Amino acid sequence: MKTSLKKIIFTGGSGRFGKVFKSKKNKFKIFYPNKKELNILSQRSIIKYIKKTKPDYFIHAAGLSRPMSIHDENIKKSINLNIIGTSNVVIACEKFKLKLIYFSTGYVYPGKKGNYKENDSINPFNKYAWSKLGGEASVKLYNNSLILRLIMCEKPFLHKTAYHDINTNFIFHEDVASYLPKLLNQKGTLNVGGKIQSIYNFAKKFDPQIKKASGKNYYPKNISMNISKLKKILKK
């Protein structure tokens, strides 16, 4: 007797990570609603789509990220998409007791000492991270949830230069996509990234011709996270 596949609603399917996740084979039935089918600025729209699809999980990866400057220039859009939209998703998930997985960012940490654990103090260093932390605040109110603090990037590395003086945990979208199915039943907050190293050292492995640049005018010097909790989960 065949068992029915677990169902997932995935917002942000047209985004950079969403496109990668779509390309991966998995054992789930996944719905990738467009903005007309599911508008995160409308609780009614979210609830209607949940009733229609009857999912087991709700992965909320939709939001506003790049360019980072947009969070300084258009705070209304930043607040609507990353804070209010997320709050609407949380309210809808709570109504149906639906497991929620929220994509946040490792940039919520101060970025001064590095190797931040999930329970370390947070103090975002840019407005993008503040908007994602605003989303986290609403997700934290709902116990049946998981916050993923991610530091990921496209493959191949998009830039011709990389910062040699900024340490982080860059990880490719493809790797996160392979991890995600193993994380769905976790709760709380989880750092998701790769090895701690400079952005230059990360990029050089895939592009030996990449040139060094300084990022001290753009980022704190050590925005890395401790991923020991992630490693333990993946080993199981």
MARGU-736287 format. One record per residue: x, y, z of N, C-alpha, C in turn; residue in one letter; residue number from 0. Coordinates in pm, 1 decimal. Atoms other than C-alpha are relative to their C-alpha. Last residue first. Layout:
REM residues N
R       nX       nY       nZ      caX      caY      caZ       cX       cY       cZ miti kolmar
R        X        Y        Z        X        Y        Z        X        Y        Z    A    NUM
...
//
This chain:
REM residues 236
R       nX       nY       nZ      caX      caY      caZ       cX       cY       cZ miti kolmar
R    100.0     96.6    -43.4   2153.0   1163.5   1239.6    -58.4    -75.2   -119.7    K    235
R    -63.2    130.0    -24.1   2471.8   1328.9   1111.1   -101.3   -108.5     33.7    K    234
R    -26.7     63.9    128.6   2277.9   1621.0    960.3     63.5   -137.8     15.7    L    233
R    127.0     38.6     61.5   2131.9   1716.5   1298.9     25.1    -77.9   -129.0    I    232
R     55.0    110.0    -78.5   2471.6   1715.4   1470.2   -129.8    -52.7    -63.6    K    231
R    -79.7    120.3     27.3   2624.2   1928.3   1194.3    -55.8   -121.9     73.5    K    230
R     35.6     49.3    132.7   2345.2   2186.1   1221.5     70.7   -131.4    -29.5    L    229
R    135.6     55.2    -14.9   2402.7   2226.1   1596.2    -48.2    -60.2   -132.4    K    228
R    -12.7    131.2    -63.7   2777.0   2270.2   1536.8   -136.8    -66.5     16.6    S    227
R     94.0     92.9     62.9   2709.1   2551.8   1288.3      7.5   -140.4     60.9    I    226
R    -33.9    134.1    -47.5   2864.4   2844.2   1479.1   -104.3    -96.5    -55.6    N    225
R     88.0     64.1    -96.5   2810.4   3156.5   1271.7     56.7   -134.9     42.7    M    224
R     14.6    146.3      3.1   3044.3   3391.0   1084.6    -89.0    -52.2    113.0    S    223
R    144.0     26.2     -3.8   2988.3   3765.0   1042.8    -28.8   -151.3     -0.7    I    222
R     20.9    143.4    -21.8   3348.4   3852.0   1130.4   -149.0    -29.9     18.6    N    221
R   -110.5     86.8     41.0   3487.9   4182.3   1002.0    -26.9   -149.7     16.7    K    220
R    -85.5     24.4   -116.6   3170.4   4389.4   1003.8    100.1   -108.9    -35.3    P    219
R     43.1    102.1    -95.0   3052.5   4456.7    647.2     86.2      3.9    125.9    Y    218
R    133.7     51.7     30.1   3057.2   4730.7    383.2    -53.0    -96.7    105.1    Y    217
R     93.5   -112.7      6.8   3354.9   4958.8    445.8   -144.5    -44.4    -19.9    N    216
R     14.8    -63.4   -131.9   3566.6   4669.1    569.7    -94.3    119.7      0.0    K    215
R    142.2    -22.1    -26.2   3500.6   4470.4    252.5    -25.7     76.3    128.3    G    214
R     29.2    -25.9   -140.7   3848.8   4480.1    106.3   -149.2     28.3     17.5    S    213
R     52.5   -134.6    -22.1   3917.7   4317.7   -229.0    -27.3     14.7    149.3    A    212
R     30.2    -43.2   -135.6   4115.6   4016.6   -347.1    -55.8    142.4      0.8    K    211
R    -90.2    -97.3    -60.6   4097.1   3894.6   -704.7    -46.7     40.2    139.1    K    210
R     69.0   -109.0    -68.6   3937.6   3579.0   -844.0     98.8     89.6     73.4    I    209
R    -38.6   -129.5     55.6   4153.9   3379.8  -1084.8    -62.7    119.0     73.9    Q    208
R   -138.0    -33.2    -37.2   4141.8   3055.4   -884.8     44.6    137.9    -47.5    P    207
R    -49.6    -91.0    102.9   3760.0   3050.1   -918.7    140.9     46.0     38.5    D    206
R     81.5     21.9    119.7   3590.8   2766.2   -731.5     41.2     90.6   -116.0    F    205
R      6.3    143.4     26.5   3834.7   2729.0   -443.2    -72.8    -29.9   -131.1    K    204
R   -119.9     41.0     73.3   3905.9   3102.8   -464.2     -0.8   -148.6    -34.7    K    203
R     18.0    -18.0    144.2   3547.7   3189.9   -365.5    117.6    -54.6    -80.9    A    202
R    114.5     77.9     46.7   3567.1   3046.3    -13.7     -8.0      4.5   -152.3    F    201
R    -41.1    140.2     -3.0   3917.0   3181.4     45.9   -111.7    -91.7    -47.5    N    200
R    -99.1     24.0    105.4   3804.9   3528.6    -68.5     41.5   -147.1     -5.1    Y    199
R     76.3     13.0    124.0   3492.9   3523.2    149.3     94.7    -30.0   -115.6    I    198
R     21.1   -127.4     68.9   3718.0   3458.6    444.8    -78.8    -24.7   -128.0    S    197
R   -118.3    -42.3     76.2   3663.4   3135.1    631.6    -27.3    135.7    -62.3    Q    196
R    -38.3   -138.5    -27.5   3418.6   2960.1    863.8    130.2     31.4    -71.8    I    195
R   -122.6    -19.0    -77.3   3302.3   2638.2    695.4     27.8    148.4     21.9    K    194
R   -112.4     89.3     25.6   2945.9   2629.5    568.7    116.1     27.0     93.7    G    193
R   -107.9    -56.1     80.6   2612.1   2778.7    665.2    108.6   -103.6    -20.3    G    192
R    -28.5     84.8    116.2   2284.5   2714.3    842.6    104.3     69.6    -87.5    V    191
R    -96.0    -60.8     92.3   2230.5   2846.8   1194.6     29.1    -97.3   -113.5    N    190
R   -113.2     79.8     46.6   1917.9   2700.4   1353.0     86.6     80.0    -96.1    L    189
R    -85.5    -78.9     89.2   1640.0   2853.0   1561.5    123.2    -81.7    -36.0    T    188
R    -86.4    -99.6    -62.2   1348.9   2677.4   1731.5     76.4     80.0   -103.9    G    187
R     69.7   -119.2    -49.6   1203.0   2357.8   1589.2    100.4     95.7     64.4    K    186
R    -67.8    -70.8   -108.4   1331.5   2070.2   1376.4    -83.6    120.9     42.6    Q    185
R     63.5     32.4   -127.1   1092.7   1857.0   1172.5     70.6     60.7    121.8    N    184
R    140.8    -39.0     -7.6   1176.8   2015.6    838.9    -64.1    -24.9    135.8    L    183
R     18.8    -97.2   -107.6   1553.6   1999.2    881.1   -146.5     28.4     30.5    L    182
R    -42.5     61.2   -125.4   1640.0   1688.6    679.2    -27.0     89.2    120.9    K    181
R     92.7    107.8    -37.0   1436.4   1810.2    380.6     34.1    -65.7    133.8    P    180
R    131.5    -44.1    -44.6   1639.4   2136.8    389.5    -96.2   -113.4     36.4    L    179
R     17.3      9.1   -144.8   1990.5   1994.2    374.3   -146.2     13.2     40.8    Y    178
R    -13.6    141.8    -37.5   1995.7   1921.8     -0.9    -19.7    -19.9    150.6    S    177
R    113.8     74.3     56.4   1856.9   2266.8    -82.8      6.0   -148.2     37.4    A    176
R    113.8    -25.4    -88.5   2111.9   2424.1    152.8   -123.1    -77.9    -47.6    V    175
R    -24.6     73.5   -124.3   2390.2   2258.2    -43.8   -115.8     18.0     97.6    D    174
R     15.7    143.3     24.8   2253.9   2372.9   -380.3     17.1    -81.8    128.2    E    173
R    142.3     33.5     -2.5   2213.9   2730.6   -255.8    -22.1   -150.7    -13.5    H    172
R     76.3    -13.4    123.3   2587.9   2746.1   -195.8   -145.7    -41.3     18.5    F    171
R     34.8    133.4     45.6   2738.4   2804.7    146.5    -86.5     17.6   -124.4    I    170
R     70.2     15.7    128.2   2912.1   3114.3    278.5    -20.1   -147.8    -34.0    F    169
R     28.1    143.1     20.7   3007.6   3088.0    644.9    -68.2    -22.6   -133.9    N    168
R    141.6     36.4      2.3   3172.0   3427.3    707.2    -14.0   -151.4    -16.6    T    167
R     23.2    142.5    -23.9   3500.7   3604.8    761.8   -149.5    -29.5      7.7    N    166
R    130.8     27.0    -59.5   3558.1   3945.6    602.1    -18.1   -150.9     13.4    I    165
R     -3.0    -40.3   -140.7   3915.0   4064.6    533.9   -136.1    -14.6     68.6    D    164
R    -98.1     81.8    -71.2   3978.3   3890.0    200.8     -2.1     25.6    150.0    H    163
R    -58.2    -65.8   -117.0   3663.2   4022.0     38.2     92.9    -94.0     76.4    Y    162
R     58.1     52.2   -123.5   3602.4   3873.9   -306.1     74.6     60.6    119.0    A    161
R    -82.9    -24.4   -118.0   3654.3   4008.6   -657.6    -71.0    -56.7    122.2    T    160
R   -138.5     13.5     46.3   3521.7   3896.4   -995.7     99.4     29.1    111.1    K    159
R    -82.6   -120.8      7.5   3174.0   3836.9   -853.6    144.6    -28.9    -43.3    H    158
R     34.7    -94.3    106.4   2902.5   3580.0   -916.0    101.1    111.3    -25.7    L    157
R    -12.4   -129.5    -66.9   3030.1   3279.1   -725.2     -7.2    109.2   -106.1    F    156
R   -131.5    -41.7    -48.4   2917.0   2980.9   -934.5     -4.8    136.6     68.7    P    155
R   -112.1     75.6     57.6   2694.4   2890.9   -760.8    -12.1      4.6   -152.2    K    154
R     16.5     72.1    125.7   2477.3   3147.0   -588.1    126.8    -76.3    -38.0    E    153
R    -24.8    -76.6    122.0   2510.1   3245.6   -223.8    -16.1    -89.0   -122.3    C    152
R    -18.6     80.2    121.1   2417.1   3138.9    126.6     16.6     88.9   -122.3    M    151
R    -94.3    -81.0     76.8   2435.4   3273.1    481.1     34.1    -80.8   -124.9    I    150
R    -77.7     48.4    113.7   2125.7   3140.0    653.3    101.4    103.2    -49.2    L    149
R    -87.0   -116.9     22.6   1956.4   3182.3    987.6    106.7    -42.7    -99.8    R    148
R   -130.9     31.5     56.3   1682.4   2920.3    964.3     75.9    130.0    -23.8    L    147
R    -65.9   -115.0     62.3   1389.3   2981.0   1197.8    137.3    -44.4    -48.5    I    146
R   -145.6      8.7      8.3   1179.4   2672.6   1273.1     51.2    122.6    -73.8    L    145
R    -73.2    -72.0    105.1    816.7   2677.3   1381.7    150.1    -25.1      9.4    S    144
R    -19.1    102.9    102.7    549.4   2499.3   1582.5     72.5     59.5   -121.2    N    143
R    -89.5    107.6    -43.4    595.4   2729.3   1881.6     29.4   -104.0   -107.0    N    142
R     66.5    124.0     39.8    449.5   3041.4   1720.0     93.5   -117.5     26.4    Y    141
R    123.4     10.6    -77.3    551.5   3366.5   1890.8    -71.5   -132.7    -23.9    L    140
R    -32.0     43.8   -135.9    905.7   3320.8   1759.9   -124.5    -16.5     87.0    K    139
R    -15.4    145.6      5.0    771.9   3348.6   1402.2     25.6    -56.2    139.9    V    138
R    133.4     58.8      8.6    647.7   3702.6   1476.8      7.4   -152.5     -1.8    S    137
R     74.6    -32.1   -122.1    986.2   3818.2   1602.8   -139.1    -62.5     -1.9    A    136
R    -30.2     97.8   -104.2   1168.1   3637.9   1321.7    -85.3     21.5    124.6    E    135
R     72.2    121.8     33.8    992.9   3856.0   1064.1     21.0   -107.4    106.0    G    134
R    139.5    -32.5    -24.2   1121.9   4166.9   1237.8    -89.7   -117.9    -32.4    G    133
R     18.5     21.3   -143.3   1462.5   3999.2   1239.6   -143.5     35.2     40.5    L    132
R     12.1    144.6    -19.2   1435.8   3977.2    860.8    -18.9    -34.3    148.4    K    131
R    130.2     40.3     53.9   1364.2   4350.4    840.8    -22.0   -150.2     17.0    S    130
R    104.3    -45.2    -91.9   1653.5   4426.8   1074.5   -137.3    -42.4    -49.6    W    129
R      3.1     94.0   -111.6   1878.1   4210.2    857.6   -103.0     41.4    104.6    A    128
R     52.4    126.4     51.1   1791.6   4416.7    550.0    -15.1    -99.6    115.8    Y    127
R    146.3     -5.5     -8.0   1844.5   4730.3    755.8    -66.6   -122.3    -60.4    K    126
R     59.4    -76.8    110.2   2209.8   4656.2    822.0   -152.4    -12.1      5.2    N    125
R    -88.5   -108.6     42.2   2430.8   4550.5   1114.4    -49.5     72.5   -124.6    F    124
R    -25.7     -8.6    143.9   2170.9   4341.5   1296.3     84.5    121.6    -38.3    P    123
R      1.1   -144.8     24.5   2209.2   4314.1   1675.8     34.9     22.0   -146.6    N    122
R     14.2    -43.0    138.8   2158.9   3964.5   1812.8     -6.2    152.5     -7.3    I    121
R     72.3   -126.2     19.0   2283.9   3821.9   2140.5     -2.2     38.9   -147.2    S    120
R    -78.1   -121.2    -22.7   2396.1   3461.1   2130.5    -85.5    123.7    -25.6    D    119
R     49.9    -72.5   -117.2   2140.2   3179.8   2157.7     83.5    122.1     35.0    N    118
R    139.5    -38.5     15.7   2189.2   3048.5   1803.8    -54.3     81.0    117.8    E    117
R     93.8    108.1    -24.3   2565.7   3048.2   1839.5   -142.7     53.3     -4.8    K    116
R    117.8    -23.0    -83.5   2786.3   3312.5   1681.1    -86.3   -124.1     10.4    Y    115
R     31.3    129.5    -60.7   3126.9   3206.6   1549.4   -121.9      8.6     91.8    N    114
R     16.5    118.9     82.2   3212.6   3571.1   1480.1    -32.9   -125.1     80.6    G    113
R    -87.0    106.2    -51.4   3347.3   3838.8   1715.4     -8.1   -128.9    -82.1    K    112
R   -127.1    -48.7    -53.7   3220.6   4156.0   1545.1     93.5   -112.9     42.9    K    111
R   -108.1     12.6     96.8   2939.3   4051.2   1311.3    135.4     47.0     49.4    G    110
R    -74.9   -125.8     12.3   2651.5   4184.5   1522.8    116.2     -3.9    -99.2    P    109
R   -104.0     -8.2   -102.4   2425.7   3883.1   1452.3     84.0    126.7    -22.5    Y    108
R     62.7    -52.1   -121.8   2107.1   3936.8   1247.6    100.6      8.4    114.7    V    107
R    -35.3   -140.7    -20.7   2325.1   3899.7    937.8    -69.4     61.0    121.0    Y    106
R   -104.1     -6.8   -101.3   2292.0   3523.7    968.8     44.0    142.3     28.7    G    105
R   -138.2    -24.3     42.9   1969.0   3559.5    773.6     96.1     -0.2    118.1    T    104
R    -54.2   -125.1    -49.4   1606.0   3445.7    797.0    144.3     13.8    -50.3    S    103
R   -135.6    -33.3     44.7   1419.7   3179.4    601.8     39.3    138.2     50.4    F    102
R    -22.5   -138.8     43.8   1115.7   3065.1    799.8    145.5     23.1    -36.8    Y    101
R   -145.4    -15.5     11.1    996.6   2704.8    835.6     26.5    135.3    -63.7    I    100
R    -54.8   -111.7     76.2    636.4   2676.4    958.1    152.0     -0.6      5.3    L     99
R   -142.9    -22.6    -26.9    460.2   2358.4   1071.3     54.3    106.3    -93.9    K     98
R    -86.8     43.1    109.7     82.7   2400.2   1034.3    145.6     32.4     31.3    L     97
R    -99.9     79.7    -73.5   -148.4   2422.6   1334.5    102.9    -60.1    -96.6    K     96
R     12.8    138.4     45.3   -418.4   2545.6   1089.9     99.2    -94.8     69.1    F     95
R    142.0     33.2     14.9   -476.6   2885.0   1254.3    -19.4   -146.9    -35.2    K     94
R     51.4     27.4   -134.8   -113.3   2901.3   1363.7   -145.8    -42.8     -6.1    E     93
R    -52.4    130.4    -41.1     -2.0   2870.7   1001.1    -52.4    -38.7    138.7    C     92
R     69.1    104.0     76.6   -230.7   3157.8    898.2     46.3   -139.3     41.9    A     91
R    139.2      3.3    -46.5   -106.4   3386.9   1176.0    -77.2   -111.7    -70.7    I     90
R      2.0     60.2   -133.8    255.6   3302.0   1094.0   -143.5    -15.7     50.3    V     89
R    -25.4    143.1     17.3    206.0   3374.2    723.0     -7.7    -71.9    134.7    V     88
R    122.0     57.8     57.3     49.5   3711.6    801.8     13.1   -150.7    -17.7    N     87
R     99.2      5.4   -107.9    343.2   3796.4   1028.3   -130.9    -61.9    -48.3    S     86
R    -34.6    114.2    -85.2    582.4   3707.7    747.0    -99.7    -16.1    114.3    T     85
R     27.2    122.4     75.3    406.7   3945.3    508.8     28.6   -124.4     82.2    G     84
R    144.8     20.6      1.6    406.3   4219.5    772.5    -36.4   -128.0    -73.4    I     83
R     54.4      1.4   -136.6    779.2   4185.8    842.3   -150.1    -28.8     -0.2    I     82
R    -78.6     81.3    -92.3    969.3   4096.5    525.4    -56.3     -8.6    141.6    N     81
R    -34.3    132.8     48.0    734.0   4204.6    248.2     69.1    -86.6    105.2    L     80
R    113.6     77.6     50.6    553.5   4500.7    403.9     38.8   -144.2    -31.7    N     79
R     87.9     35.6   -111.8    843.4   4630.5    613.5   -114.5    -89.4    -47.6    I     78
R    -75.2     89.1    -87.5   1092.2   4624.3    325.4    -88.0    -50.4    114.4    S     77
R     -6.0    129.2     69.1    841.4   4777.1     83.5     69.0   -103.9     86.5    K     76
R    137.2     52.2      7.2    764.1   5058.8    326.8     -1.2   -138.9    -63.6    K     75
R     27.0     77.8   -121.0   1135.2   5101.3    403.1   -142.2    -55.5      1.0    I     74
R    143.7     26.7      6.1   1208.4   5199.3     44.4    -40.2    -84.6    120.6    N     73
R     69.6    -93.2     90.3   1551.1   5363.5     20.7   -151.6    -16.9      0.4    E     72
R    -21.3   -137.5    -44.5   1727.7   5205.2    316.5    -88.4     95.9    -78.5    D     71
R     52.1     -3.0   -136.6   1589.7   4854.9    260.9     26.9    134.7     67.2    H     70
R    144.4    -23.1      6.9   1638.7   4906.1   -111.8    -61.9      7.8    139.4    I     69
R     31.8   -142.3    -15.0   2011.9   4949.5    -52.1   -150.0     27.0      1.4    S     68
R      8.1    -32.3   -142.1   2053.0   4575.9      3.4    -44.0    144.3     23.1    M     67
R   -125.8    -51.4    -54.0   1973.8   4517.5   -363.8    -16.8     40.8    146.4    P     66
R    -84.0    -88.4     80.6   1867.1   4256.3   -299.4    -81.4     94.9    -86.3    R     65
R   -140.9     -0.5    -41.2   1666.6   4099.1    -18.3     79.5    102.9    -79.6    S     64
R    -77.6   -101.0     71.5   1287.6   4121.9    -16.9    143.3     -3.2     50.1    L     63
R    -35.6   -122.1    -71.4   1090.6   3817.4     85.8     81.4     92.2    -88.2    G     62
R     24.6   -123.9     75.1    972.1   3470.7     -4.9     39.0    120.7     84.8    A     61
R   -127.9    -50.8     50.3   1138.9   3175.9    169.8    -18.0    128.3    -80.2    A     60
R     13.6   -140.8     39.5    842.7   3076.5    385.5    137.2     57.2    -35.9    H     59
R   -134.6    -58.5      5.9    833.8   2697.7    395.8    -12.9    142.3    -53.9    I     58
R      2.4   -127.0     72.6    487.8   2579.9    507.0    141.3     57.7      7.3    F     57
R   -102.2    -98.4    -34.0    465.5   2215.2    604.9    -21.1    127.1    -82.4    Y     56
R    -55.9     41.5   -128.8    197.5   1944.5    613.8    103.5    100.9     50.3    D     55
R   -140.3     43.0    -13.5     -9.3   2096.5    335.4     33.8    -49.7    140.4    P     54
R     -9.6     83.5   -121.0   -387.6   2103.0    281.5    142.1    -53.4     22.0    K     53
R   -108.9     97.1     17.1   -369.2   2241.2    -77.0     17.4    -95.7    117.9    T     52
R      2.4     66.7    129.8   -697.7   2432.0   -104.9    100.7   -114.9     -7.5    K     51
R    120.6     83.5      4.6   -737.4   2522.5    261.3     -4.7    -82.9   -128.1    K     50
R    -22.3    110.5    -93.0   -378.0   2647.5    267.5   -119.3    -95.5     -1.3    I     49
R    -92.0     93.2     65.6   -441.4   2854.3    -45.6     29.8   -119.8     90.3    Y     48
R     69.5     64.4    112.0   -750.9   3020.1    103.8     89.5   -104.7    -66.3    K     47
R     92.4     98.2    -57.0   -568.3   3091.7    428.9    -72.2    -77.4   -110.0    I     46
R    -80.9    108.8    -55.1   -284.2   3264.6    246.4    -90.1   -111.9     51.4    I     45
R    -61.6     71.4    110.6   -519.6   3476.2     34.9     80.1   -120.3     49.5    S     44
R    107.4     73.3     67.7   -730.4   3576.6    334.8     55.7    -85.0   -113.7    R     43
R     25.6    120.7    -78.2   -417.5   3671.0    527.4   -106.3    -85.9    -67.6    Q     42
R    142.3     24.6    -24.6   -332.0   3912.8    247.0    -17.6   -130.7     76.9    S     41
R     53.3   -121.2    -62.1     16.1   4066.2    223.0   -149.4    -12.5     29.8    L     40
R    -34.7     -1.9   -142.3    159.9   3718.0    165.9    -48.3    126.3     70.9    I     39
R    -53.1   -133.3    -25.4    -31.1   3695.3   -162.5     28.6     12.1    149.1    N     38
R    -22.0    -20.1   -143.1    -83.2   3332.9   -258.3     71.3    132.5     19.8    L     37
R     57.7    114.7    -70.3   -228.5   3241.0   -597.1     11.2     15.2    151.7    E     36
R    144.9     -6.7     17.7   -167.2   3582.2   -751.4    -69.3   -112.1     77.4    K     35
R     55.3   -106.2    -84.9    183.2   3601.8   -604.8   -151.4     13.5    -13.3    K     34
R    -44.8   -132.8     40.7    281.6   3265.0   -750.9    -72.5    104.8     84.6    N     33
R     98.9    -98.4     44.6    230.3   2944.5   -556.8     64.4    129.0    -48.3    P     32
R    -73.3   -125.7     13.4    507.2   2681.4   -550.8    -97.0    108.0    -50.1    Y     31
R     75.7   -103.5     70.5    335.4   2368.0   -421.7     81.9    128.5      1.5    F     30
R    -26.1   -139.5    -34.0    554.6   2074.9   -324.8    -80.6     93.8    -89.9    I     29
R     81.9    -67.7    100.2    461.0   1707.8   -308.5      5.3    148.3     35.5    K     28
R    112.9    -81.5    -42.9    747.5   1560.7   -114.3    -82.0     46.5   -120.6    F     27
R    112.4     91.3    -24.7   1001.2   1282.2   -160.9   -123.2     74.9     50.8    K     26
R     30.1     22.9   -140.8   1271.2   1496.7   -319.1   -124.5    -86.7     11.7    N     25
R     97.8    105.8    -20.7   1447.0   1562.0   -647.5    -22.0    -18.8    149.4    K     24
R    -42.1    116.6    -77.2   1621.9   1896.2   -668.8   -112.4   -102.8     11.7    K     23
R    -75.5     90.9     86.8   1551.8   2145.1   -949.4     41.9   -128.6     71.3    S     22
R     89.9     63.7     97.2   1277.3   2320.1   -754.3     71.7   -106.4    -81.5    K     21
R     75.1    102.0    -74.1   1521.1   2388.6   -470.2    -95.3    -76.4    -92.1    F     20
R    -91.0    112.0    -26.5   1753.8   2568.9   -710.4    -75.5   -113.3     68.8    V     19
R    -28.0     63.3    128.6   1475.4   2789.5   -844.9     92.1   -120.3     16.9    K     18
R    116.7     76.3     42.8   1357.9   2864.4   -491.8     23.5    -74.4   -129.9    G     17
R     -3.6    130.4    -66.4   1705.6   2970.8   -384.1   -114.2    -88.3    -48.1    F     16
R   -126.5     67.8     29.7   1726.7   3246.0   -644.3      6.9   -138.2     66.2    R     15
R   -123.7    -64.0    -45.3   1361.9   3346.7   -623.4    122.7    -83.4    -28.0    G     14
R    -62.0    -66.1    115.2   1071.4   3218.3   -834.2    130.2     70.8     37.4    S     13
R    -45.6     97.9     98.6    969.8   2964.4   -569.8     66.7     60.1   -122.0    G     12
R   -129.3    -42.7     51.7    956.3   3232.5   -303.0     56.3    -94.6   -103.6    G     11
R      6.7   -135.1     55.8    681.5   3069.2   -101.2    139.0     42.6    -44.8    T     10
R   -129.8    -67.4      4.6    693.0   2691.5    -62.6    -18.5    137.6    -62.3    F      9
R     14.8   -127.6     70.7    377.5   2508.1     44.1    134.1     70.9     10.5    I      8
R    -66.2   -122.7    -43.7    471.6   2153.0    133.2    -47.0    117.6    -84.9    I      7
R     18.4   -115.9     87.4    287.0   1821.7    114.4     59.4    126.6     62.0    K      6
R     16.4   -120.0    -80.7    391.1   1488.1    260.5     -4.1    120.3    -94.0    K      5
R   -115.3    -85.8    -21.5    347.8   1214.1      3.1    -35.7    115.6     92.7    L      4
R      6.3   -128.1     69.6     67.7    962.7     40.7    120.2     85.8     36.3    S      3
R     33.9   -108.3    -92.4    159.7    612.9    149.9      1.9    131.1    -77.1    T      2
R    -79.0   -121.8     11.9    142.7    334.6   -106.7    -46.6    103.7    101.1    K      1
R     83.2   -119.5      0.0      0.0      0.0      0.0     87.0    124.8      0.0    M      0
//
